[in-house]
């Protein structure tokens, strides 16, 4: 159980800055309409999706 908690905490520490970056890229893209920031936003969202998918695969059934 200790390892599962540590893995879950690691994904939170990874997901929180990525989510913040996604929010900032989204706002900046809406304001400026820049294609580069849109590409960065898509990239960050893909990484967030991968982190979430890996966390769900590694979490045993019945655990939050």
Secondary structure as GFF3:
##gff-version 3
##sequence-region A 1 64
A	DSSP	alpha_helix	2	32	.	.	.	ID=ss1
A	DSSP	alpha_helix	35	58	.	.	.	ID=ss2
###
